[in-house]
Amino acid sequence: MNNIDVACIIDDDPIFVFGAKRLMELSDFCNSFMIFKNGQEAITICQ
């Protein structure tokens, strides 16, 4: 399976972010992560 260059995790719960990131690392899902606390922050930074 081809993995993704960058995956965005958008959530304000640090435990969820840790778990999602860890699962993606273990499954070799992507090369790197961008983590945002909310959708507006993600939109602003990724434009």
C-alpha positions, 0 to 999 in steps of 0.5 A: 500500500502506498502511504501518504506524505502528510496526514492532518489530525484535527482534534483538541484532545491530546489523548486522541491525537496521541492514539491516532498518531500512534496507530498511523505510525504503526500501520506506516500510513503516512510520512509525517503529521500536521496536528491542529486543535480545530478546523479553523486553525487547519484551514488558516495554516494550510491555505 
